[in-house]
């Protein structure tokens, strides 16, 4: 029932956000060097993650009851706030901005580490122990959070891709009461975010989702299974790392046609719908395997 209620609230909030974004010019800028088909998306309202984050937070504070869920919500709101600042800087091309990502990378990572470390320390103190050594656990948890934030951010490159992948991954955490609420919030958003997208989630949405995914894994004791569950975000992140490394080692040659990975498939002739659906299917298989392995270990 909380899923349905949250989905309806998210649907309403996202619809309102689209009208506001169109009225006040919160349009997405599209990289000219990207796939040419994406240039038609210029001007589509961005920062729509505000809508589903607000819907999920309100639903949680009405229906929620666990400390763990509240901790994840606070982590997501903190990461979302950072993503919002990033979006606003990019949108307005403020001083100190990176043309494509907003905040300069070093500042983004610094704030992500601070947010991750605060959550990691709280998780350790609450009894969520990974190795038994506080400094090592806080380091590992922080690494997982920062990595997950950036992986989901890179995954948000096609209509419906990041939101759909996240919904499927959340199925592995249905035992936690926040997961159904967040699924509902994303379903309401996906109504408008499917191709052709009428709104993009922006960094405020993707970075919050990445933080939330890491939070679920940490507080459920399934961190070691996260790379399998998040197979698509991991593959997308590795494609960027591999492309940059190969480019530097070979003096300018490219391993892939373009990164992140979904753009390589686009330039290879696949449509957005085909790529998104296949990435959803791979995530569904990875999620099923993850749940099976977790139950086997338990």
C-alpha positions in Angstrom: 0.0 0.0 0.0 2.9 2.4 0.8 4.2 1.7 -2.7 1.0 2.7 -4.4 0.5 5.8 -2.3 4.1 6.9 -2.8 3.8 6.3 -6.6 0.7 8.5 -6.8 2.4 11.3 -4.8 5.5 11.0 -7.0 3.4 11.1 -10.1 1.8 14.3 -8.9 5.0 15.9 -7.8 6.8 15.0 -11.0 4.0 16.4 -13.2 4.1 19.7 -11.2 7.9 19.8 -11.5 7.7 19.4 -15.3 5.4 22.4 -15.5 7.7 24.4 -13.3 10.8 23.3 -15.1 9.3 24.3 -18.5 8.1 27.6 -17.2 11.4 28.6 -15.5 13.8 27.2 -18.0 15.4 24.3 -16.1 16.4 22.7 -19.3 19.1 20.1 -19.7 22.2 21.0 -21.8 23.3 18.2 -24.1 27.0 17.6 -25.0 27.5 18.3 -28.7 30.1 15.5 -28.9 27.6 12.9 -27.7 25.3 10.9 -29.8 23.6 13.2 -32.3 20.1 11.8 -31.5 20.4 13.3 -28.0 20.6 16.9 -29.3 16.8 16.8 -29.7 16.5 16.4 -25.9 18.1 19.8 -25.2 15.7 21.9 -23.0 14.0 18.9 -21.4 13.5 19.8 -17.7 16.2 18.4 -15.5 16.6 18.0 -11.7 13.4 15.9 -11.6 15.0 13.8 -8.9 13.7 16.5 -6.5 10.1 15.2 -7.1 10.7 11.5 -6.4 13.1 12.3 -3.5 10.5 14.6 -1.9 7.7 12.0 -2.4 9.9 9.2 -0.9 11.0 11.3 2.1 7.4 12.4 2.9 6.2 8.9 2.6 8.9 7.6 4.9 8.4 10.1 7.6 4.7 9.3 7.5 4.9 5.5 7.3 8.5 4.7 8.2 9.5 3.1 11.5 13.1 1.9 11.5 16.3 3.7 12.4 18.0 2.1 9.4 15.5 3.5 7.0 15.8 7.0 8.4 19.6 6.8 8.1 19.3 5.9 4.4 16.8 8.6 3.8 19.1 11.2 5.4 22.1 9.8 3.3 20.0 10.1 0.1 18.9 13.7 1.0 22.5 14.7 1.7 23.8 13.2 -1.6 20.8 14.6 -3.4 21.6 18.1 -2.1 25.1 17.8 -3.4 23.8 16.7 -6.7 21.3 19.6 -6.8 24.2 22.1 -6.2 26.0 20.4 -9.0 23.0 20.6 -11.3 22.4 24.3 -10.5 26.0 25.2 -11.2 25.9 23.4 -14.5 22.5 24.9 -15.4 23.6 28.4 -14.8 27.2 28.0 -15.8 28.4 29.6 -12.6 32.1 30.4 -11.9 34.1 27.3 -11.0 31.8 25.0 -13.0 32.9 22.1 -15.1 31.1 22.5 -18.4 29.5 19.1 -18.4 29.2 18.2 -14.7 28.8 21.4 -12.8 31.0 21.3 -9.7 34.7 20.6 -10.4 35.4 16.9 -9.8 37.7 17.4 -6.8 35.0 19.3 -4.9 32.4 16.7 -5.8 34.6 13.8 -4.5 35.5 15.7 -1.4 31.9 16.3 -0.4 30.9 12.8 -1.4 33.6 11.4 0.9 32.4 13.6 3.8 28.9 12.4 3.3 29.9 8.8 3.0 32.3 8.9 6.0 29.5 10.3 8.2 27.1 7.6 7.3 29.8 4.9 7.5 30.8 6.0 11.0 27.2 6.0 12.1 26.6 2.5 10.6 29.7 1.1 12.4 28.6 2.6 15.7 25.1 1.1 15.2 26.7 -2.4 14.9 27.0 -2.9 11.2 30.5 -4.3 11.2 32.3 -5.5 8.1 35.8 -6.4 9.2 35.7 -5.5 12.9 38.2 -2.6 12.6 36.5 0.8 12.7 39.0 2.7 10.5 39.0 -0.1 7.9 35.2 -0.4 7.9 34.6 3.3 7.7 37.1 3.4 4.8 35.4 0.5 2.9 31.9 1.8 3.5 32.9 5.3 2.4 34.5 3.8 -0.8 31.3 1.9 -1.5 29.1 5.0 -1.1 31.3 7.2 -3.2 31.6 4.5 -5.9 27.9 3.9 -5.9 27.0 7.6 -6.2 29.2 8.0 -9.2 28.2 4.7 -10.8 24.5 5.6 -10.7 25.3 9.1 -12.0 27.1 7.6 -15.0 24.2 5.2 -15.6 21.8 8.1 -15.9 22.3 8.6 -19.7 19.3 7.2 -21.4 15.6 7.7 -21.0 14.4 5.5 -18.1 17.7 3.7 -17.7 18.9 4.7 -14.2 15.4 4.8 -12.7 14.4 1.4 -14.1 17.7 -0.3 -13.1 17.3 1.1 -9.6 13.7 -0.2 -9.3 14.9 -3.7 -10.2 17.9 -3.6 -7.8 15.6 -2.5 -4.9 13.7 -5.7 -5.2 16.7 -7.4 -3.5 16.0 -5.2 -0.4 12.2 -5.7 -0.1 12.8 -6.9 3.5 13.6 -3.3 4.4 10.6 -1.1 4.7 12.1 1.8 2.9 12.6 -0.2 -0.4 8.9 -0.4 -1.3 8.5 3.3 -0.7 11.4 4.2 -2.9 10.2 1.8 -5.6 6.9 3.6 -5.6 8.6 7.0 -5.9 10.6 5.8 -8.9 7.6 4.3 -10.6 5.8 7.6 -10.4 8.8 9.3 -11.9 9.2 6.7 -14.6 5.8 7.5 -15.9 7.3 10.7 -17.3 10.9 9.6 -17.6 10.4 6.7 -20.1 11.3 7.5 -23.7 10.6 10.1 -24.9 11.5 11.5 -21.5 9.6 14.6 -20.4 11.9 15.1 -17.5 15.4 14.0 -16.4 16.4 13.2 -12.8 19.7 15.1 -12.9 22.5 14.7 -10.4 20.1 15.4 -7.5 18.3 12.1 -8.4 21.1 9.9 -9.7 23.5 10.7 -6.8 20.8 10.2 -4.2 19.9 6.8 -5.7 23.6 5.8 -5.7 23.9 6.7 -2.1 20.7 5.0 -1.2 21.8 1.7 -3.0 25.0 1.7 -1.0 23.1 2.4 2.2 20.8 -0.5 1.7 23.8 -2.8 1.0 25.7 -1.6 4.1 22.8 -1.8 6.5 21.6 -5.2 5.3 25.1 -6.7 5.5 25.3 -7.5 1.7 28.1 -5.1 0.7 30.1 -8.0 -0.9 27.2 -8.8 -3.2 26.7 -5.2 -4.4 29.1 -5.5 -7.4 26.9 -8.4 -8.7 23.6 -6.7 -8.0 24.8 -3.4 -9.5 26.3 -5.2 -12.5 25.1 -2.6 -15.1 26.3 0.5 -13.1 29.6 -1.3 -12.4 30.1 -2.2 -16.1 29.3 1.4 -17.1 31.8 2.8 -14.6 34.5 0.3 -15.7 33.9 1.3 -19.4 34.8 4.9 -18.5 37.9 3.9 -16.6 39.0 1.5 -19.4 38.4 4.1 -22.1 40.4 6.8 -20.3 43.2 4.4 -19.4 43.5 3.0 -22.9 43.4 6.5 -24.4 46.3 7.6 -22.2 48.4 4.4 -22.8 48.0 4.4 -26.6 48.4 8.1 -27.1 44.9 8.9 -28.2 43.3 5.7 -29.4 39.8 4.6 -28.2 38.8 1.2 -26.8 35.1 1.9 -27.3 33.3 4.2 -29.7 32.1 6.4 -26.8 31.6 6.1 -23.0 29.7 5.5 -20.8 29.0 2.1 -22.2 25.4 2.8 -23.3 26.7 5.4 -25.7 29.0 2.8 -27.3 26.0 0.6 -28.0 24.1 3.6 -29.4 26.9 4.4 -31.9 27.0 0.7 -32.8 23.4 0.9 -34.1 21.2 -0.1 -31.1 18.2 2.1 -30.2 17.7 3.7 -26.8 14.8 1.4 -26.2 16.8 -1.7 -27.0 19.7 -0.8 -24.8 17.5 0.2 -21.9 15.4 -3.0 -22.0 18.5 -5.2 -22.3 20.2 -3.4 -19.4 17.0 -3.9 -17.3 17.0 -7.6 -18.2 20.6 -8.1 -17.2 19.9 -6.3 -13.9 16.9 -8.5 -13.3 19.0 -11.6 -13.8 21.8 -10.2 -11.6 19.2 -9.3 -8.9 17.8 -12.8 -9.0 21.2 -14.4 -8.7 22.2 -12.0 -5.9 19.1 -12.9 -3.9 19.7 -16.6 -4.4 23.3 -16.3 -3.3 22.4 -14.2 -0.2 19.8 -16.8 0.8 22.3 -19.6 0.3 24.9 -17.8 2.5 22.2 -17.1 5.2 
